[in-house]
């Protein structure tokens, strides 16, 4: 069975990006109040910051996509494309499906597209440039897997906007569940009345793995 994560072209790009992301602490934004800044202002301020998932979380994403075999994977928050590469590798190895990912920073859109091309996985991904609440408005369903890894305060609005296009049994993954700003999202998906069942998985800053039952 193929595993594109072991392919030299993919491994080289992932190793380079993970190594660069290790220096995120040296690239912190200056001169911006994140409490009052718009999403676009935050994206511009963090245009050089990778904000990646860990390699362990990436392996989890790969395994879940390989197992679920979704035809449509949607990602909110591309950044430099690290998580996107894991998703794309799984879609490629499944021999079916496509990844639709969205990113607000124009600089990161260009970088992610270049990284995907360097890994030879760009043919499996469409990178949507702009505000996720607009770029994802016309994404066709059914969506088999959704990854939320952009601005934490937008997890719930993005989920609400896509819920009617989630396939029954779709996986919804939310990264960085230890962040206080993710609490409203967690309260929603952990309420059985809203149609999700899931678990907080212990990778790095936490990842909530939810299954949409279609009954909310």
Backbone as a chain_set.jsonl record, in Angstrom:
{"seq": "XXXXXXXXXXXXXXXXXXXXXXXXXXXXXXXXXXXXXXXXXXXXXXXXXXXXXXXXXXXXXXXXXXXXXXXXXXXXXXXXXXXXXXXXXXXXXXXXXXXXXXXXXXXXXXXXXXXXXXXXXXXXXXXXXXXXXXXXXXXXXXXXXXXXXXXXXXXXXXXXXXXXXXXXXXXXXXXXXXXXXXXXXXXXXXXXXXXXXXXXXXXXXXXXXXXXXXXX", "coords": {"N": [[0.846, -1.188, 0.0], [0.573, 2.198, -0.868], [2.417, 4.928, 0.56], [2.633, 8.094, 0.622], [3.856, 9.865, 2.32], [6.343, 8.958, 2.784], [7.653, 9.396, 0.455], [10.441, 10.803, -1.246], [10.217, 13.477, -2.277], [7.993, 14.558, -0.952], [8.709, 14.143, 1.737], [10.985, 15.75, 1.93], [9.966, 18.357, 1.648], [8.183, 18.502, 3.837], [9.989, 18.109, 5.987], [11.572, 20.384, 5.711], [9.686, 22.437, 6.163], [8.712, 21.86, 8.764], [11.092, 22.214, 10.182], [11.565, 24.935, 9.745], [9.334, 25.966, 11.034], [9.964, 25.523, 13.657], [11.177, 27.784, 14.493], [9.289, 29.661, 15.002], [8.878, 31.157, 17.309], [10.639, 33.242, 17.092], [9.525, 34.922, 15.32], [7.437, 36.516, 16.135], [4.527, 38.684, 16.042], [4.46, 42.302, 15.929], [3.313, 45.425, 17.256], [0.48, 45.214, 17.074], [-2.841, 44.869, 18.157], [-4.334, 42.096, 19.06], [-6.796, 41.659, 20.122], [-8.531, 43.507, 19.104], [-8.024, 43.59, 16.424], [-8.798, 43.005, 12.955], [-9.612, 39.989, 11.097], [-8.128, 39.983, 8.735], [-6.087, 41.805, 9.362], [-4.804, 40.412, 11.405], [-3.927, 38.213, 9.944], [-2.086, 39.416, 8.182], [-0.217, 40.343, 10.03], [0.873, 37.993, 10.926], [2.09, 36.83, 8.783], [4.564, 35.652, 8.346], [4.712, 33.648, 10.138], [4.52, 30.261, 10.933], [2.766, 28.551, 12.412], [2.175, 25.683, 12.801], [0.711, 22.347, 12.575], [1.841, 19.564, 14.523], [4.266, 16.997, 13.611], [3.332, 14.577, 14.551], [0.569, 15.07, 14.79], [0.083, 15.503, 12.115], [0.524, 12.947, 11.057], [-1.636, 11.69, 12.217], [-3.782, 13.009, 10.912], [-3.292, 12.102, 8.294], [-3.717, 9.325, 8.617], [-6.436, 9.26, 9.349], [-7.728, 10.292, 7.077], [-6.956, 8.376, 5.203], [-8.333, 6.193, 6.235], [-11.073, 7.012, 6.338], [-11.591, 7.736, 3.711], [-12.626, 10.062, 2.275], [-14.419, 11.87, -0.27], [-14.403, 14.598, -0.487], [-12.369, 16.823, 1.146], [-12.144, 19.409, 3.432], [-10.322, 22.206, 4.48], [-9.829, 24.648, 6.918], [-7.723, 27.219, 7.16], [-4.866, 27.302, 5.874], [-2.181, 28.21, 6.063], [1.278, 27.769, 5.698], [0.953, 25.388, 4.486], [1.506, 22.94, 5.738], [-0.202, 21.108, 7.205], [-1.919, 20.709, 5.099], [-0.38, 19.287, 3.276], [-0.168, 16.76, 4.507], [-2.865, 15.982, 4.403], [-3.267, 16.006, 1.627], [-1.456, 14.055, 0.767], [-2.648, 11.76, 1.776], [-5.089, 11.727, 0.381], [-4.107, 11.427, -2.203], [-2.957, 8.877, -1.992], [-5.189, 7.377, -1.464], [-6.338, 7.359, -3.922], [-8.541, 8.749, -4.693], [-10.752, 11.572, -4.325], [-10.431, 15.025, -3.117], [-8.72, 17.894, -1.849], [-9.837, 20.863, -0.444], [-8.739, 23.9, 0.493], [-8.441, 26.842, 2.529], [-7.13, 30.154, 2.807], [-6.277, 33.262, 4.264], [-4.099, 35.031, 4.143], [-2.291, 36.462, 1.568], [0.402, 36.088, 1.025], [0.934, 33.655, 2.271], [-0.763, 31.984, 0.835], [0.52, 31.921, -1.677], [2.942, 30.746, -0.877], [2.091, 28.252, 0.126], [0.999, 27.058, -2.163], [3.327, 26.813, -3.685], [4.793, 25.073, -2.047], [3.196, 22.76, -2.114], [3.391, 22.149, -4.811], [6.128, 21.624, -5.01], [6.231, 19.306, -3.555], [4.905, 17.651, -5.208], [2.185, 17.317, -4.991], [0.267, 19.097, -5.68], [-1.714, 18.69, -7.557], [-3.807, 17.545, -6.261], [-5.059, 19.34, -4.678], [-6.945, 22.3, -4.063], [-6.278, 25.582, -3.469], [-7.888, 28.056, -1.844], [-8.133, 31.497, -1.921], [-8.604, 34.001, 0.472], [-11.211, 35.295, 2.684], [-12.484, 32.864, 4.783], [-15.21, 32.555, 5.37], [-16.388, 33.428, 3.126], [-15.005, 32.172, 0.962], [-15.552, 29.494, 1.381], [-18.222, 29.334, 1.047], [-19.423, 28.355, -1.257], [-18.491, 25.811, -1.564], [-18.872, 22.551, -2.702], [-20.914, 19.894, -1.373], [-21.159, 16.322, -0.685], [-19.251, 16.836, 2.294], [-16.638, 15.024, 3.536], [-14.613, 15.117, 5.415], [-13.562, 17.573, 7.66], [-11.225, 19.984, 8.545], [-10.44, 22.179, 11.048], [-8.384, 24.798, 11.513], [-7.728, 27.422, 11.551], [-8.276, 30.836, 12.49], [-9.233, 30.78, 15.819], [-11.584, 31.815, 16.921], [-13.263, 31.68, 14.823], [-13.933, 29.083, 14.346], [-16.465, 28.013, 15.07], [-18.371, 29.64, 13.55], [-17.485, 28.9, 10.942], [-17.957, 26.136, 10.97], [-20.771, 26.128, 11.325], [-21.504, 27.286, 8.906], [-20.882, 25.292, 7.108], [-22.245, 23.036, 7.877], [-24.628, 21.962, 6.761], [-23.639, 20.742, 4.558], [-22.116, 18.667, 5.378], [-21.383, 15.244, 5.222], [-23.331, 12.516, 6.478], [-21.81, 10.998, 9.215], [-19.439, 12.273, 8.768], [-16.126, 13.373, 9.555], [-15.043, 15.812, 11.826], [-12.455, 17.839, 12.591], [-10.792, 19.67, 15.03], [-8.171, 21.772, 15.713], [-5.819, 22.661, 18.347], [-7.204, 22.628, 20.87], [-6.722, 23.305, 23.471], [-6.689, 26.005, 23.684], [-8.211, 28.909, 25.012], [-9.935, 30.38, 23.42], [-11.178, 28.511, 21.858], [-13.174, 27.431, 23.293], [-16.068, 28.079, 23.006], [-16.647, 26.673, 20.65], [-16.039, 24.019, 21.41], [-17.935, 23.618, 23.444], [-20.196, 23.568, 21.903], [-19.889, 21.326, 20.078], [-19.67, 19.303, 21.9], [-22.087, 19.055, 23.065], [-24.6, 16.813, 23.066], [-27.057, 17.305, 21.87], [-26.567, 18.721, 19.601], [-25.697, 17.063, 17.616], [-23.189, 15.863, 17.347], [-20.557, 13.552, 18.107], [-17.703, 12.864, 19.989], [-14.133, 13.079, 20.777], [-11.457, 14.408, 22.723], [-8.35, 14.478, 21.456], [-5.053, 13.663, 22.445], [-2.775, 15.312, 21.101], [-0.075, 17.431, 20.854], [-1.238, 20.626, 21.242], [-3.77, 19.667, 21.59], [-6.511, 18.062, 19.922], [-9.737, 18.069, 18.836], [-11.744, 15.449, 17.881], [-14.473, 14.88, 16.08], [-17.527, 13.26, 15.195], [-19.989, 13.731, 12.83], [-23.27, 13.097, 13.269], [-25.477, 13.612, 11.815], [-27.836, 14.242, 12.958], [-28.448, 16.547, 14.318]], "CA": [[0.0, 0.0, 0.0], [1.378, 3.403, -1.006], [2.469, 5.917, 1.634], [3.342, 9.22, 0.024], [4.642, 10.584, 3.322], [7.715, 8.449, 2.706], [8.251, 9.768, -0.831], [11.495, 11.81, -1.023], [9.777, 14.848, -2.572], [7.093, 14.98, 0.126], [9.469, 14.168, 2.983], [11.897, 16.896, 1.91], [9.199, 19.582, 1.9], [7.701, 18.471, 5.213], [11.119, 18.306, 6.895], [11.962, 21.795, 5.617], [8.664, 23.282, 6.791], [8.717, 21.625, 10.215], [12.307, 22.831, 10.719], [11.34, 26.385, 9.739], [8.314, 26.268, 12.038], [10.587, 25.469, 14.976], [11.652, 29.137, 14.815], [8.142, 30.577, 15.07], [9.023, 32.048, 18.45], [11.471, 34.378, 16.7], [8.814, 35.682, 14.295], [6.205, 37.04, 16.72], [4.063, 39.957, 15.491], [4.65, 43.494, 16.754], [2.499, 46.588, 16.926], [-0.906, 44.885, 16.738], [-3.689, 44.433, 19.261], [-5.114, 40.998, 18.506], [-8.153, 41.693, 20.665], [-9.36, 44.41, 18.295], [-7.637, 43.495, 15.008], [-9.634, 42.207, 12.067], [-8.974, 38.747, 10.66], [-7.138, 40.331, 7.723], [-4.95, 42.421, 10.044], [-4.089, 39.341, 12.088], [-3.247, 37.408, 8.924], [-0.922, 40.169, 7.702], [0.775, 40.41, 11.105], [1.448, 36.661, 11.116], [2.377, 36.295, 7.452], [5.806, 34.891, 8.347], [4.637, 32.67, 11.218], [4.017, 29.015, 10.354], [1.646, 28.049, 13.215], [1.912, 24.386, 12.186], [0.445, 21.151, 13.354], [3.055, 18.77, 14.728], [4.389, 15.828, 12.742], [2.449, 13.545, 15.103], [-0.787, 15.421, 14.383], [0.011, 15.279, 10.677], [0.358, 11.509, 10.844], [-3.032, 11.397, 12.569], [-4.621, 13.458, 9.793], [-3.078, 11.175, 7.18], [-4.37, 8.047, 8.917], [-7.892, 9.429, 9.341], [-8.171, 10.426, 5.685], [-6.802, 7.073, 4.559], [-9.373, 5.297, 6.734], [-12.422, 7.489, 5.996], [-11.653, 7.807, 2.249], [-13.601, 11.074, 1.855], [-14.272, 12.445, -1.607], [-14.122, 16.026, -0.315], [-11.746, 17.243, 2.395], [-12.092, 20.87, 3.535], [-9.437, 22.697, 5.54], [-9.869, 26.071, 7.236], [-6.443, 27.646, 7.69], [-3.785, 26.622, 5.159], [-0.862, 28.721, 6.439], [2.279, 27.413, 4.687], [0.555, 24.142, 3.826], [2.01, 21.728, 6.383], [-1.323, 20.178, 7.383], [-2.459, 20.419, 3.767], [0.447, 18.242, 2.676], [-0.58, 15.467, 5.071], [-4.18, 15.664, 3.84], [-3.121, 15.726, 0.195], [-0.778, 12.767, 0.609], [-3.638, 10.71, 2.025], [-6.021, 11.713, -0.755], [-3.385, 10.851, -3.337], [-2.778, 7.442, -1.783], [-6.512, 6.746, -1.574], [-6.714, 7.284, -5.321], [-9.841, 9.404, -4.883], [-10.981, 12.715, -3.468], [-9.743, 16.291, -3.329], [-8.621, 18.785, -0.694], [-10.125, 22.282, -0.658], [-8.208, 24.584, 1.669], [-8.615, 28.287, 2.394], [-6.141, 30.943, 3.542], [-6.521, 34.693, 4.106], [-2.862, 35.734, 3.815], [-1.868, 36.267, 0.176], [1.774, 35.558, 1.04], [0.877, 32.241, 2.616], [-1.38, 31.282, -0.296], [1.581, 31.692, -2.659], [3.911, 29.805, -0.316], [1.486, 26.92, 0.202], [0.915, 26.514, -3.521], [4.683, 26.422, -4.076], [5.164, 23.891, -1.268], [2.449, 21.616, -2.647], [3.969, 21.817, -6.12], [7.439, 21.027, -4.777], [6.006, 17.94, -3.063], [4.224, 16.883, -6.247], [0.824, 17.025, -4.54], [-0.616, 20.212, -6.016], [-2.834, 18.225, -8.37], [-4.861, 17.015, -5.388], [-5.473, 20.408, -3.769], [-7.306, 23.638, -4.515], [-6.068, 26.569, -2.41], [-8.818, 29.165, -2.009], [-7.562, 32.687, -1.303], [-9.559, 34.971, 0.981], [-11.951, 35.065, 3.923], [-13.092, 31.528, 4.738], [-16.673, 32.624, 5.396], [-16.808, 33.642, 1.73], [-14.432, 31.193, 0.034], [-16.155, 28.177, 1.599], [-19.68, 29.438, 0.916], [-19.9, 27.606, -2.412], [-17.846, 24.491, -1.645], [-19.919, 21.535, -2.821], [-20.925, 18.725, -0.493], [-20.976, 16.155, 0.752], [-17.9, 16.95, 2.843], [-16.379, 13.837, 4.349], [-13.715, 15.454, 6.516], [-13.331, 19.008, 7.814], [-10.184, 20.348, 9.505], [-10.489, 23.571, 11.498], [-7.066, 25.133, 12.044], [-7.491, 28.846, 11.314], [-8.557, 31.636, 13.683], [-10.021, 29.936, 16.721], [-12.904, 32.392, 17.124], [-14.079, 31.417, 13.631], [-14.234, 27.652, 14.217], [-17.906, 27.766, 15.129], [-19.021, 30.174, 12.346], [-17.156, 28.08, 9.762], [-18.702, 24.877, 11.092], [-22.193, 26.394, 11.059], [-21.672, 27.549, 7.484], [-20.678, 24.071, 6.322], [-22.911, 21.884, 8.473], [-25.613, 21.36, 5.861], [-22.931, 20.008, 3.507], [-21.393, 17.54, 5.96], [-21.97, 13.926, 5.009], [-23.542, 11.757, 7.72], [-20.595, 10.28, 9.57], [-18.257, 13.084, 8.471], [-15.221, 13.706, 10.655], [-14.729, 17.224, 12.002], [-11.268, 17.908, 13.437], [-10.463, 21.029, 15.451], [-6.854, 21.782, 16.334], [-5.527, 23.614, 19.425], [-8.353, 22.662, 21.773], [-6.331, 23.84, 24.781], [-6.825, 27.459, 23.65], [-9.457, 29.388, 25.606], [-10.805, 30.882, 22.355], [-11.869, 27.382, 21.222], [-14.192, 26.939, 24.223], [-17.44, 28.067, 22.464], [-16.747, 25.569, 19.688], [-16.07, 22.761, 22.14], [-19.228, 23.508, 24.115], [-21.201, 23.227, 20.878], [-19.766, 19.96, 19.546], [-19.77, 18.341, 22.996], [-23.489, 18.974, 23.469], [-25.197, 15.769, 22.211], [-28.222, 17.816, 21.146], [-26.143, 19.35, 18.347], [-25.491, 16.048, 16.592], [-21.811, 15.393, 17.216], [-19.991, 12.724, 19.171], [-16.271, 12.944, 19.735], [-13.156, 12.913, 21.842], [-10.301, 15.296, 22.646], [-7.199, 13.602, 21.241], [-3.883, 14.335, 23.028], [-1.601, 15.641, 20.295], [0.413, 18.79, 21.041], [-2.182, 21.482, 21.964], [-5.083, 19.032, 21.615], [-7.316, 18.058, 18.707], [-11.053, 17.478, 19.011], [-12.177, 14.626, 16.747], [-15.928, 14.721, 16.205], [-18.26, 12.629, 14.097], [-21.301, 14.33, 12.6], [-24.245, 12.013, 13.171], [-26.563, 14.006, 10.93], [-29.086, 14.269, 13.719], [-28.522, 17.754, 15.128]], "C": [[0.89, 1.25, 0.0], [1.319, 4.265, 0.251], [3.313, 7.082, 1.132], [4.147, 10.024, 1.031], [6.102, 10.146, 3.304], [8.397, 8.812, 1.395], [9.268, 10.881, -0.615], [11.033, 13.243, -1.253], [8.885, 15.398, -1.472], [7.862, 15.122, 1.434], [10.369, 15.39, 3.057], [11.153, 18.189, 2.229], [8.717, 19.617, 3.344], [8.84, 18.721, 6.202], [11.556, 19.775, 6.893], [10.973, 22.693, 6.354], [8.63, 23.095, 8.302], [9.948, 22.279, 10.857], [12.157, 24.352, 10.778], [10.354, 26.783, 10.832], [8.868, 26.232, 13.456], [11.067, 26.848, 15.433], [10.514, 30.142, 14.883], [8.272, 31.579, 16.213], [9.856, 33.281, 18.153], [10.753, 35.301, 15.726], [7.536, 36.324, 14.835], [5.821, 38.392, 16.15], [4.312, 41.105, 16.461], [3.674, 44.57, 16.317], [1.067, 46.284, 16.547], [-1.626, 44.402, 17.994], [-4.624, 43.353, 18.725], [-6.556, 40.993, 19.007], [-9.085, 42.54, 19.81], [-9.075, 44.295, 16.797], [-8.636, 42.661, 14.217], [-8.885, 40.932, 11.686], [-7.882, 39.032, 9.641], [-5.897, 40.947, 8.354], [-4.133, 41.376, 10.786], [-3.298, 38.498, 11.088], [-2.002, 38.104, 8.409], [0.181, 40.192, 8.751], [1.514, 39.092, 11.289], [1.853, 36.008, 9.793], [3.648, 35.467, 7.397], [5.816, 33.793, 9.408], [3.935, 31.412, 10.706], [2.785, 28.48, 11.084], [1.24, 26.634, 12.786], [1.259, 23.393, 13.139], [1.77, 20.418, 13.532], [3.097, 17.614, 13.724], [3.476, 14.705, 13.226], [0.998, 13.813, 14.706], [-0.968, 15.216, 12.883], [-0.181, 13.809, 10.341], [-1.06, 11.074, 11.191], [-3.972, 11.815, 11.451], [-4.522, 12.487, 8.62], [-3.841, 9.872, 7.414], [-5.889, 8.158, 8.855], [-8.435, 9.558, 7.917], [-8.032, 9.098, 4.948], [-7.944, 6.136, 4.961], [-10.764, 5.706, 6.252], [-12.646, 7.557, 4.491], [-12.687, 8.823, 1.771], [-13.345, 11.552, 0.434], [-13.933, 13.934, -1.534], [-13.584, 16.271, 1.087], [-11.672, 18.761, 2.376], [-11.213, 21.246, 4.714], [-9.608, 24.199, 5.686], [-8.546, 26.447, 7.891], [-5.274, 26.905, 7.073], [-2.414, 26.928, 5.738], [0.139, 28.342, 5.338], [2.029, 26.036, 4.067], [1.046, 22.87, 4.491], [0.883, 20.71, 6.564], [-1.912, 19.775, 6.04], [-1.678, 19.31, 3.086], [0.075, 16.859, 3.203], [-1.939, 15.036, 4.507], [-4.067, 15.254, 2.382], [-2.444, 14.394, -0.053], [-1.755, 11.624, 0.799], [-4.628, 10.593, 0.887], [-5.347, 11.073, -1.969], [-3.266, 9.339, -3.198], [-4.099, 6.692, -1.803], [-6.922, 6.556, -3.028], [-8.066, 7.905, -5.602], [-9.894, 10.622, -3.965], [-10.141, 13.924, -3.819], [-9.756, 17.086, -2.034], [-8.92, 20.213, -1.142], [-9.707, 23.004, 0.611], [-8.255, 26.086, 1.453], [-7.66, 29.034, 3.31], [-6.332, 32.428, 3.222], [-5.275, 35.457, 3.684], [-2.419, 35.426, 2.386], [-0.461, 35.671, 0.11], [1.781, 34.07, 1.346], [0.201, 31.419, 1.521], [-0.315, 30.938, -1.326], [2.582, 30.656, -2.152], [3.352, 28.392, -0.279], [1.388, 26.283, -1.178], [2.282, 26.05, -3.993], [5.126, 25.16, -3.332], [4.462, 22.639, -1.787], [3.01, 21.174, -3.99], [5.322, 21.133, -5.945], [7.318, 19.584, -4.293], [5.342, 17.051, -4.105], [2.789, 16.548, -5.902], [-0.172, 18.111, -4.917], [-1.812, 19.785, -6.85], [-4.0, 17.696, -7.558], [-5.505, 18.088, -4.507], [-5.886, 21.66, -4.538], [-7.145, 24.574, -3.328], [-6.941, 27.776, -2.719], [-8.284, 30.372, -1.245], [-8.668, 33.619, -0.828], [-10.201, 34.545, 2.285], [-12.72, 33.748, 3.833], [-14.616, 31.575, 4.713], [-17.232, 32.9, 4.008], [-16.292, 32.535, 0.818], [-15.065, 29.814, 0.174], [-17.664, 28.173, 1.375], [-20.219, 28.561, -0.204], [-19.214, 26.252, -2.585], [-18.932, 23.421, -1.711], [-19.789, 20.425, -1.79], [-21.096, 17.463, -1.315], [-19.502, 16.216, 1.16], [-17.676, 15.781, 3.801], [-15.465, 14.083, 5.524], [-13.447, 16.947, 6.49], [-12.268, 19.22, 8.883], [-10.283, 21.836, 9.784], [-9.16, 23.91, 12.155], [-6.701, 26.572, 11.722], [-7.703, 29.626, 12.598], [-9.569, 30.905, 14.554], [-11.431, 30.481, 16.929], [-13.827, 32.188, 15.93], [-14.414, 29.938, 13.454], [-15.744, 27.424, 14.135], [-18.645, 28.383, 13.942], [-18.735, 29.358, 11.082], [-17.923, 26.765, 9.809], [-20.175, 25.077, 10.782], [-22.433, 26.595, 9.559], [-21.58, 26.306, 6.622], [-21.548, 22.907, 6.765], [-23.888, 21.199, 7.52], [-24.961, 20.572, 4.733], [-22.08, 18.87, 4.063], [-22.125, 16.241, 5.658], [-22.267, 13.283, 6.363], [-22.314, 10.9, 8.016], [-19.32, 11.043, 9.271], [-17.436, 13.318, 9.723], [-14.965, 15.203, 10.647], [-13.598, 17.313, 13.015], [-10.971, 19.361, 13.754], [-9.145, 21.011, 16.202], [-6.79, 22.825, 17.445], [-6.68, 23.745, 20.419], [-8.002, 23.16, 23.166], [-6.471, 25.357, 24.835], [-8.184, 27.873, 24.203], [-10.444, 29.833, 24.522], [-11.549, 29.778, 21.62], [-13.05, 26.912, 22.079], [-15.621, 26.977, 23.646], [-17.662, 26.941, 21.453], [-16.88, 24.244, 20.409], [-17.402, 22.563, 22.858], [-20.307, 23.09, 23.134], [-21.098, 21.771, 20.457], [-19.865, 18.904, 20.639], [-21.178, 18.247, 23.573], [-24.179, 17.961, 22.561], [-26.384, 16.266, 21.392], [-27.846, 18.409, 19.794], [-25.676, 18.351, 17.294], [-24.08, 15.539, 16.402], [-21.461, 14.456, 18.375], [-18.488, 12.686, 18.924], [-15.425, 12.782, 20.965], [-12.035, 13.925, 21.63], [-9.053, 14.431, 22.59], [-5.918, 14.321, 21.666], [-2.685, 14.449, 22.096], [-1.298, 17.123, 20.488], [-0.585, 19.623, 21.85], [-3.609, 20.939, 21.951], [-5.803, 19.121, 20.275], [-8.641, 17.353, 19.012], [-11.445, 16.727, 17.741], [-13.653, 14.32, 16.955], [-16.484, 14.024, 14.978], [-19.639, 13.274, 14.017], [-22.306, 13.205, 12.373], [-25.379, 12.34, 12.221], [-27.871, 14.188, 11.625], [-29.249, 15.527, 14.571], [-29.518, 18.753, 14.613]], "O": [[1.841, 1.342, 0.775], [0.291, 4.321, 0.925], [4.541, 7.059, 1.208], [5.03, 10.788, 0.644], [6.986, 10.876, 3.753], [9.592, 8.566, 1.233], [8.99, 11.821, 0.131], [11.417, 14.138, -0.5], [9.001, 16.566, -1.098], [7.689, 16.103, 2.156], [10.505, 16.002, 4.116], [11.647, 19.021, 2.99], [8.827, 20.648, 4.009], [8.664, 19.473, 7.161], [11.87, 20.338, 7.942], [11.373, 23.601, 7.082], [8.529, 24.073, 9.043], [9.854, 22.833, 11.953], [12.573, 24.982, 11.75], [10.522, 27.817, 11.479], [8.3, 26.846, 14.359], [11.331, 27.057, 16.618], [10.75, 31.349, 14.829], [7.825, 32.72, 16.096], [9.786, 34.266, 18.889], [11.291, 36.34, 15.343], [6.638, 36.644, 14.055], [6.701, 39.181, 15.805], [4.369, 40.899, 17.673], [3.26, 44.621, 15.158], [0.478, 47.028, 15.763], [-1.084, 43.628, 18.783], [-5.589, 43.653, 18.021], [-7.432, 40.392, 18.385], [-10.295, 42.314, 19.795], [-9.817, 44.849, 15.986], [-9.243, 41.729, 14.746], [-7.683, 40.81, 11.92], [-6.826, 38.4, 9.669], [-4.777, 40.652, 7.937], [-2.904, 41.442, 10.797], [-2.155, 38.118, 11.344], [-0.968, 37.463, 8.218], [1.363, 40.078, 8.425], [2.653, 39.076, 11.756], [1.947, 34.785, 9.699], [3.805, 34.652, 6.488], [6.813, 33.087, 9.562], [2.863, 31.503, 10.108], [1.852, 28.001, 10.439], [0.079, 26.408, 12.443], [1.261, 23.584, 14.355], [2.712, 20.635, 12.769], [2.099, 17.298, 13.077], [2.911, 13.967, 12.418], [0.278, 12.889, 14.329], [-2.037, 14.806, 12.43], [-0.955, 13.464, 9.448], [-1.622, 10.195, 10.538], [-4.867, 11.056, 11.079], [-5.53, 12.099, 8.031], [-4.526, 9.376, 6.519], [-6.557, 7.249, 8.362], [-9.482, 8.997, 7.594], [-8.899, 8.737, 4.152], [-8.458, 5.38, 4.136], [-11.546, 4.863, 5.811], [-13.785, 7.446, 4.037], [-13.54, 8.489, 0.947], [-12.199, 11.628, -0.011], [-13.257, 14.466, -2.415], [-14.243, 15.974, 2.084], [-11.187, 19.343, 1.405], [-11.336, 20.686, 5.804], [-9.541, 24.938, 4.703], [-8.269, 26.055, 9.025], [-4.742, 25.975, 7.68], [-1.582, 26.034, 5.892], [-0.133, 28.574, 4.161], [2.802, 25.576, 3.226], [1.01, 21.808, 3.869], [1.006, 19.569, 6.12], [-2.352, 18.639, 5.861], [-2.261, 18.478, 2.39], [0.01, 15.897, 2.437], [-2.137, 13.867, 4.175], [-4.686, 14.282, 1.948], [-2.813, 13.674, -0.981], [-1.705, 10.632, 0.072], [-4.972, 9.488, 0.47], [-5.959, 10.27, -2.674], [-3.451, 8.604, -4.168], [-4.133, 5.503, -2.122], [-7.749, 5.699, -3.338], [-8.677, 7.625, -6.634], [-9.181, 10.697, -2.965], [-9.268, 13.873, -4.684], [-10.678, 16.97, -1.226], [-8.329, 20.709, -2.102], [-10.256, 22.752, 1.684], [-8.123, 26.556, 0.323], [-7.407, 28.613, 4.439], [-6.523, 32.805, 2.066], [-5.376, 36.434, 2.943], [-2.199, 34.267, 2.036], [-0.169, 34.848, -0.758], [2.546, 33.312, 0.75], [0.567, 30.263, 1.309], [-0.246, 29.803, -1.798], [3.02, 29.79, -2.909], [4.054, 27.437, -0.614], [1.665, 25.095, -1.337], [2.392, 25.005, -4.633], [5.759, 24.281, -3.917], [5.076, 21.577, -1.884], [3.097, 19.98, -4.276], [5.63, 20.172, -6.65], [8.175, 18.746, -4.575], [5.227, 15.84, -3.913], [2.224, 15.603, -6.452], [-1.334, 18.052, -4.516], [-2.835, 20.47, -6.843], [-5.069, 17.428, -8.107], [-6.381, 17.793, -3.694], [-5.261, 22.03, -5.532], [-7.793, 24.392, -2.297], [-6.754, 28.44, -3.739], [-8.012, 30.276, -0.049], [-9.555, 33.99, -1.597], [-9.791, 33.567, 2.91], [-13.512, 33.547, 2.912], [-15.248, 30.717, 4.096], [-18.405, 32.638, 3.741], [-17.041, 32.011, -0.007], [-15.115, 29.05, -0.79], [-18.311, 27.133, 1.499], [-21.345, 28.072, -0.121], [-19.343, 25.619, -3.632], [-19.82, 23.391, -0.859], [-18.684, 20.063, -1.387], [-21.171, 17.539, -2.542], [-18.627, 15.71, 0.457], [-18.434, 15.583, 4.75], [-15.515, 13.359, 6.519], [-13.144, 17.519, 5.444], [-12.387, 18.705, 9.995], [-10.218, 22.654, 8.867], [-8.836, 23.384, 13.22], [-5.523, 26.916, 11.628], [-7.357, 29.149, 13.678], [-10.62, 30.471, 14.084], [-12.374, 29.707, 17.094], [-15.02, 32.481, 16.001], [-15.11, 29.576, 12.505], [-16.233, 26.73, 13.244], [-19.491, 27.705, 13.359], [-19.624, 29.148, 10.256], [-18.476, 26.33, 8.799], [-20.768, 24.282, 10.054], [-23.435, 26.133, 9.014], [-22.137, 26.266, 5.525], [-21.584, 21.881, 6.085], [-23.956, 19.97, 7.487], [-25.635, 19.821, 4.027], [-21.396, 18.182, 3.305], [-23.342, 16.151, 5.821], [-21.512, 13.494, 7.312], [-21.843, 10.161, 7.151], [-18.226, 10.524, 9.494], [-17.981, 13.445, 10.819], [-14.702, 15.794, 9.6], [-13.759, 16.908, 14.166], [-10.903, 20.195, 12.851], [-9.009, 20.319, 17.211], [-7.596, 23.754, 17.486], [-7.081, 24.857, 20.766], [-8.901, 23.413, 23.968], [-6.383, 25.943, 25.914], [-9.198, 27.248, 23.889], [-11.654, 29.68, 24.687], [-12.457, 30.063, 20.84], [-13.841, 26.082, 21.632], [-16.337, 25.985, 23.782], [-18.732, 26.334, 21.409], [-17.737, 23.43, 20.064], [-17.937, 21.455, 22.875], [-21.224, 22.347, 23.485], [-22.095, 21.05, 20.471], [-20.115, 17.735, 20.347], [-21.43, 17.445, 24.472], [-24.33, 18.235, 21.371], [-26.685, 15.709, 20.336], [-28.708, 18.582, 18.932], [-25.299, 18.749, 16.192], [-23.79, 14.861, 15.417], [-22.007, 14.567, 19.472], [-18.045, 12.499, 17.791], [-15.9, 12.409, 22.037], [-11.702, 14.261, 20.493], [-8.728, 13.734, 23.551], [-5.712, 15.474, 21.288], [-1.686, 13.755, 22.284], [-2.173, 17.97, 20.304], [-0.769, 19.357, 23.038], [-4.553, 21.665, 22.263], [-5.714, 20.132, 19.579], [-8.658, 16.184, 19.398], [-11.473, 17.305, 16.655], [-14.033, 13.6, 17.878], [-15.975, 14.18, 13.869], [-20.362, 13.353, 15.011], [-22.203, 12.455, 11.402], [-26.16, 11.461, 11.856], [-28.914, 14.282, 10.98], [-30.104, 15.564, 15.456], [-29.683, 19.821, 15.204]]}, "num_chains": 1, "name": "protein.A"}
